[in-house]
Amino acid sequence: MDLLDYLEESLKLKEEGMKRALSPPELTEWKIRFRECTWKLAQSGQMFTSEDVIAVVGLPAGEVAINANNAVGAMMNGLAKSGVIVKTQERRKSRRPNSHGAELAVWIGSSFSKGE
């Protein structure tokens, strides 16, 4: 397997993982709230992170909570693919203690993007 094959396979696995992270039926209400909140932030023109969204809608609960961050990432990527948001060049440190200061992507509504 050459490098291109590895890249292709890794992208395929990423897509499969995102689908799995969002597949449990108990996520339906959370996904609706997540999309609505992200859409509102996108329409506001302000830059935001996934933490800003989960500060409003929370993380998935119940059995799904084990992979809660995977679901958040899958939602953000899905909204980017559908053209609602775009990633900027900026990064911000996480405010949640259990994220250990991880750097988060900063997003903006696609209609406000300057081709970043």
N, CA, C and O of each residue as an XYZ file, in Angstrom:
464
protein
N       0.853     -1.181      0.000
C       0.000      0.000      0.000
C       0.897      1.242      0.000
O       1.796      1.372      0.831
N       0.638      2.143     -0.939
C       1.433      3.363     -0.967
C       0.747      4.469     -0.159
O      -0.349      4.282      0.370
N       1.400      5.597     -0.077
C       0.909      6.713      0.737
C      -0.490      7.166      0.319
O      -1.320      7.482      1.171
N      -0.749      7.198     -0.969
C      -2.062      7.616     -1.455
C      -3.148      6.631     -1.006
O      -4.255      7.038     -0.655
N      -2.825      5.348     -1.020
C      -3.780      4.337     -0.552
C      -4.065      4.518      0.935
O      -5.213      4.408      1.365
N      -3.030      4.794      1.717
C      -3.217      5.020      3.155
C      -4.102      6.244      3.407
O      -4.985      6.224      4.265
N      -3.848      7.297      2.649
C      -4.639      8.516      2.801
C      -6.105      8.243      2.454
O      -7.013      8.648      3.180
N      -6.317      7.559      1.348
C      -7.671      7.221      0.928
C      -8.385      6.380      1.985
O      -9.549      6.624      2.303
N      -7.683      5.399      2.517
C      -8.256      4.522      3.545
C      -8.549      5.294      4.828
O      -9.578      5.068      5.465
N      -7.655      6.202      5.211
C      -7.873      6.964      6.443
C      -9.073      7.893      6.308
O      -9.822      8.064      7.270
N      -9.273      8.492      5.146
C     -10.435      9.347      4.932
C     -11.729      8.532      4.954
O     -12.752      8.991      5.463
N     -11.675      7.332      4.404
C     -12.837      6.436      4.430
C     -13.189      6.070      5.874
O     -14.359      6.085      6.255
N     -12.177      5.744      6.668
C     -12.403      5.394      8.072
C     -12.942      6.584      8.868
O     -13.772      6.412      9.761
N     -12.470      7.787      8.544
C     -12.969      8.997      9.211
C     -14.460      9.146      8.952
O     -15.233      9.397      9.877
N     -14.866      8.993      7.693
C     -16.283      9.116      7.341
C     -17.125      8.066      8.067
O     -18.199      8.375      8.585
N     -16.641      6.838      8.103
C     -17.361      5.764      8.788
C     -17.480      6.049     10.278
O     -18.528      5.806     10.877
N     -16.420      6.558     10.874
C     -16.423      6.885     12.297
C     -17.406      7.996     12.619
O     -18.097      7.943     13.636
N     -17.470      9.003     11.755
C     -18.407     10.098     11.988
C     -19.847      9.599     11.891
O     -20.701     10.006     12.679
N     -20.118      8.725     10.934
C     -21.468      8.161     10.817
C     -21.829      7.354     12.057
O     -22.947      7.449     12.564
N     -20.880      6.560     12.542
C     -21.133      5.752     13.754
C     -21.372      6.636     14.964
O     -22.240      6.346     15.788
N     -20.607      7.712     15.074
C     -20.734      8.608     16.233
C     -22.100      9.271     16.271
O     -22.574      9.642     17.345
N     -22.738      9.425     15.124
C     -24.023     10.119     15.063
C     -25.213      9.187     14.855
O     -26.342      9.652     14.696
N     -24.973      7.888     14.853
C     -26.052      6.965     14.518
C     -27.010      6.589     15.647
O     -28.160      6.266     15.348
N     -26.619      6.609     16.924
C     -27.576      6.188     17.952
C     -28.849      7.037     17.930
O     -28.777      8.264     17.866
N     -30.018      6.382     17.981
C     -31.282      7.119     17.922
C     -31.468      8.132     19.053
O     -32.160      9.134     18.876
N     -30.855      7.879     20.210
C     -31.025      8.811     21.327
C     -30.342     10.156     21.075
O     -30.494     11.083     21.870
N     -29.599     10.270     19.985
C     -28.952     11.539     19.645
C     -29.853     12.469     18.836
O     -29.483     13.621     18.608
N     -31.000     12.015     18.404
C     -31.843     12.794     17.498
C     -32.147     14.185     18.035
O     -31.912     15.170     17.335
N     -32.660     14.295     19.246
C     -32.994     15.611     19.815
C     -31.749     16.470     19.986
O     -31.771     17.666     19.694
N     -30.671     15.867     20.455
C     -29.418     16.608     20.649
C     -28.914     17.138     19.316
O     -28.470     18.283     19.242
N     -28.972     16.334     18.266
C     -28.504     16.770     16.948
C     -29.329     17.949     16.434
O     -28.783     18.870     15.827
N     -30.623     17.923     16.672
C     -31.482     19.030     16.251
C     -31.069     20.311     16.977
O     -30.911     21.358     16.349
N     -30.895     20.227     18.292
C     -30.488     21.406     19.068
C     -29.104     21.888     18.632
O     -28.869     23.092     18.532
N     -28.193     20.956     18.375
C     -26.836     21.300     17.951
C     -26.879     22.057     16.626
O     -26.238     23.099     16.486
N     -27.629     21.541     15.653
C     -27.731     22.203     14.342
C     -28.346     23.598     14.478
O     -27.863     24.554     13.872
N     -29.411     23.710     15.271
C     -30.068     25.009     15.438
C     -29.132     26.034     16.056
O     -29.063     27.174     15.596
N     -28.415     25.636     17.090
C     -27.490     26.553     17.762
C     -26.360     26.965     16.818
O     -26.004     28.141     16.748
N     -25.798     26.000     16.097
C     -24.703     26.301     15.177
C     -25.180     27.219     14.061
O     -24.473     28.143     13.660
N     -26.382     26.957     13.563
C     -26.939     27.799     12.507
C     -27.085     29.239     13.002
O     -26.751     30.180     12.282
N     -27.577     29.409     14.218
C     -27.730     30.766     14.774
C     -26.377     31.462     14.909
O     -26.242     32.638     14.573
N     -25.377     30.732     15.402
C     -24.032     31.315     15.513
C     -23.489     31.659     14.131
O     -22.874     32.709     13.946
N     -23.713     30.784     13.168
C     -23.235     31.027     11.803
C     -23.872     32.275     11.216
O     -23.201     33.054     10.539
N     -25.169     32.471     11.470
C     -25.890     33.636     10.945
C     -25.489     34.933     11.640
O     -25.691     36.020     11.097
N     -24.919     34.819     12.844
C     -24.548     36.021     13.603
C     -23.302     36.706     13.057
O     -23.087     37.894     13.297
N     -22.488     35.965     12.329
C     -21.251     36.526     11.805
C     -20.091     36.494     12.782
O     -18.976     36.882     12.436
N     -20.346     36.032     14.004
C     -19.249     35.957     14.977
C     -18.514     34.623     14.836
O     -19.092     33.617     14.424
N     -17.244     34.639     15.183
C     -16.473     33.411     15.168
C     -16.768     32.630     16.447
O     -17.047     33.222     17.490
N     -16.707     31.303     16.364
C     -17.048     30.456     17.507
C     -16.341     29.118     17.413
O     -15.812     28.746     16.365
N     -16.342     28.407     18.520
C     -15.776     27.051     18.558
C     -16.884     26.069     18.905
O     -18.002     26.462     19.239
N     -16.560     24.806     18.821
C     -17.526     23.770     19.203
C     -17.900     23.919     20.673
O     -19.011     23.560     21.065
N     -16.997     24.439     21.486
C     -17.304     24.657     22.907
C     -18.412     25.683     23.101
O     -19.204     25.577     24.037
N     -18.467     26.669     22.224
C     -19.537     27.657     22.312
C     -20.893     26.997     22.061
O     -21.895     27.354     22.681
N     -20.908     26.039     21.150
C     -22.151     25.322     20.857
C     -22.526     24.424     22.032
O     -23.678     24.427     22.465
N     -21.568     23.656     22.551
C     -21.922     22.733     23.642
C     -22.202     23.472     24.949
O     -22.821     22.910     25.853
N     -21.753     24.725     25.060
C     -22.118     25.526     26.235
C     -23.622     25.776     26.248
O     -24.212     25.970     27.311
N     -24.240     25.773     25.075
C     -25.680     25.990     24.957
C     -26.440     24.665     24.961
O     -27.419     24.521     25.693
N     -26.004     23.697     24.154
C     -26.783     22.456     23.981
C     -26.285     21.301     24.849
O     -26.985     20.303     25.013
N     -25.084     21.433     25.403
C     -24.516     20.355     26.203
C     -23.948     19.240     25.345
O     -24.065     19.253     24.119
N     -23.341     18.293     26.000
C     -22.820     17.101     25.322
C     -23.898     16.030     25.323
O     -24.803     16.059     26.156
N     -23.806     15.082     24.391
C     -24.775     13.984     24.416
C     -24.715     13.264     25.752
O     -23.652     13.164     26.365
N     -25.860     12.764     26.201
C     -25.943     12.085     27.492
C     -26.201     10.594     27.301
O     -26.334     10.102     26.181
N     -26.266      9.906     28.407
C     -26.552      8.478     28.391
C     -25.381      7.670     27.879
O     -24.225      8.058     28.045
N     -25.682      6.554     27.261
C     -24.646      5.653     26.770
C     -23.781      6.317     25.705
O     -22.600      5.996     25.569
N     -24.358      7.225     24.965
C     -23.645      7.928     23.904
C     -22.538      8.816     24.467
O     -21.564      9.106     23.773
N     -22.679      9.244     25.709
C     -21.726     10.173     26.312
C     -20.293      9.660     26.286
O     -19.350     10.449     26.347
N     -20.124      8.346     26.197
C     -18.775      7.777     26.126
C     -18.023      8.365     24.939
O     -16.824      8.624     25.037
N     -18.708      8.578     23.825
C     -18.095      9.122     22.612
C     -18.612     10.527     22.299
O     -18.725     10.904     21.133
N     -18.922     11.293     23.331
C     -19.541     12.607     23.150
C     -18.707     13.525     22.272
O     -19.254     14.194     21.395
N     -17.401     13.574     22.482
C     -16.562     14.469     21.682
C     -16.536     14.041     20.222
O     -16.430     14.886     19.334
N     -16.632     12.727     19.960
C     -16.689     12.261     18.574
C     -17.951     12.778     17.902
O     -17.920     13.182     16.739
N     -19.060     12.767     18.633
C     -20.316     13.261     18.074
C     -20.224     14.753     17.774
O     -20.720     15.206     16.743
N     -19.598     15.516     18.655
C     -19.435     16.958     18.438
C     -18.603     17.206     17.180
O     -18.979     18.011     16.328
N     -17.483     16.517     17.072
C     -16.631     16.670     15.887
C     -17.340     16.272     14.608
O     -17.198     16.930     13.578
N     -18.101     15.198     14.678
C     -18.846     14.746     13.506
C     -19.889     15.780     13.095
O     -20.087     16.025     11.905
N     -20.553     16.386     14.073
C     -21.550     17.411     13.762
C     -20.900     18.631     13.113
O     -21.401     19.146     12.113
N     -19.787     19.091     13.682
C     -19.120     20.268     13.121
C     -18.648     19.984     11.688
O     -18.813     20.822     10.801
N     -18.067     18.815     11.469
C     -17.615     18.466     10.124
C     -18.787     18.349      9.155
O     -18.693     18.782      8.006
N     -19.882     17.769      9.614
C     -21.057     17.644      8.763
C     -21.634     18.999      8.378
O     -22.027     19.206      7.230
N     -21.684     19.917      9.331
C     -22.190     21.258      9.044
C     -21.250     22.013      8.103
O     -21.698     22.824      7.292
N     -19.953     21.746      8.212
C     -19.002     22.360      7.279
C     -19.201     21.789      5.873
O     -19.198     22.536      4.894
N     -19.372     20.486      5.773
C     -19.589     19.858      4.462
C     -20.876     20.340      3.808
O     -20.956     20.439      2.584
N     -21.879     20.639      4.620
C     -23.144     21.111      4.047
C     -23.132     22.608      3.758
O     -24.129     23.154      3.284
N     -22.010     23.280      4.041
C     -21.856     24.681      3.677
C     -22.382     25.690      4.680
O     -22.486     26.875      4.366
N     -22.714     25.238      5.884
C     -23.234     26.149      6.907
C     -22.105     26.949      7.546
O     -22.242     28.149      7.785
N     -20.985     26.272      7.822
C     -19.849     26.898      8.504
C     -18.561     26.573      7.765
O     -18.490     25.613      6.998
N     -17.546     27.390      8.011
C     -16.197     27.127      7.490
C     -15.193     27.343      8.616
O     -15.389     28.170      9.506
N     -14.128     26.581      8.546
C     -13.060     26.688      9.530
C     -12.197     27.899      9.182
O     -11.844     28.106      8.021
N     -11.866     28.689     10.186
C     -10.956     29.819      9.975
C      -9.525     29.322     10.230
O      -9.310     28.147     10.526
N      -8.580     30.209     10.115
C      -7.183     29.857     10.407
C      -6.884     29.955     11.900
O      -5.809     29.558     12.350
N      -7.830     30.482     12.660
C      -7.606     30.679     14.094
C      -7.850     29.420     14.904
O      -8.589     28.525     14.492
N      -7.209     29.371     16.068
C      -7.404     28.298     17.045
C      -7.547     28.969     18.411
O      -6.962     30.022     18.665
N      -8.332     28.343     19.276
C      -8.492     28.842     20.653
C      -8.306     27.694     21.615
O      -8.649     26.551     21.315
N      -7.759     28.009     22.776
C      -7.596     26.990     23.809
C      -8.953     26.667     24.421
O      -9.784     27.548     24.640
N      -9.151     25.407     24.684
C     -10.389     24.957     25.308
C     -10.528     25.557     26.698
O      -9.540     25.750     27.408
N     -11.768     25.851     27.076
C     -12.041     26.373     28.411
C     -12.463     25.264     29.377
O     -12.458     25.458     30.593
N     -12.825     24.106     28.833
C     -13.270     23.008     29.693
C     -12.054     22.317     30.311
O     -11.143     21.911     29.591
N     -12.032     22.182     31.628
C     -10.881     21.556     32.293
C     -10.565     20.154     31.784
O      -9.396     19.785     31.679
N     -11.590     19.372     31.468
C     -11.331     17.997     31.023
C     -10.788     17.929     29.596
O     -10.477     16.843     29.107
N     -10.672     19.068     28.928
C     -10.056     19.107     27.597
C      -8.561     19.417     27.672
O      -7.860     19.399     26.661
N      -8.087     19.701     28.878
C      -6.649     19.907     29.123
C      -6.021     20.964     28.216
O      -4.886     20.806     27.768
N      -6.758     22.037     27.948
C      -6.208     23.139     27.152
C      -6.011     22.826     25.688
O      -5.200     23.469     25.022
N      -6.736     21.851     25.175
C      -6.610     21.493     23.758
C      -6.932     22.702     22.885
O      -7.737     23.553     23.262
N      -6.304     22.767     21.732
C      -6.595     23.843     20.795
C      -7.779     23.441     19.932
O      -7.819     22.344     19.374
N      -8.733     24.342     19.833
C      -9.954     24.079     19.075
C      -9.986     24.916     17.807
O      -9.505     26.049     17.784
N     -10.553     24.352     16.761
C     -10.753     25.105     15.528
C     -11.773     26.214     15.793
O     -12.713     26.040     16.570
N     -11.573     27.336     15.144
C     -12.517     28.447     15.216
C     -13.282     28.468     13.895
O     -12.689     28.401     12.818
N     -14.601     28.563     13.995
C     -15.494     28.497     12.848
C     -16.208     29.825     12.651
O     -16.270     30.657     13.556
N     -16.747     30.005     11.446
C     -17.571     31.178     11.137
C     -18.611     30.723     10.118
O     -18.406     29.753      9.387
N     -19.727     31.444     10.086
C     -20.740     31.141      9.073
C     -20.177     31.297      7.684
O     -19.430     32.241      7.427
N     -20.514     30.400      6.783
C     -19.934     30.420      5.445
C     -20.221     31.718      4.697
O     -19.418     32.137      3.864
N     -21.346     32.355      4.980
C     -21.660     33.603      4.294
C     -20.781     34.768      4.766
O     -20.746     35.821      4.128
N     -20.072     34.574      5.885
C     -19.195     35.612      6.418
C     -17.716     35.308      6.168
O     -16.845     36.110      6.503
N     -17.446     34.162      5.587
C     -16.064     33.735      5.347
C     -15.428     34.606      4.271
O     -16.068     34.995      3.294
N     -14.168     34.896      4.478
C     -13.408     35.673      3.501
C     -12.429     34.749      2.773
O     -11.302     35.137      2.464
N     -12.879     33.522      2.508
C     -12.046     32.574      1.789
C     -10.908     32.021      2.591
O      -9.849     31.706      2.048
N     -11.120     31.898      3.903
C     -10.055     31.428      4.788
C      -9.791     29.971      4.574
O      -8.924     29.397      5.233
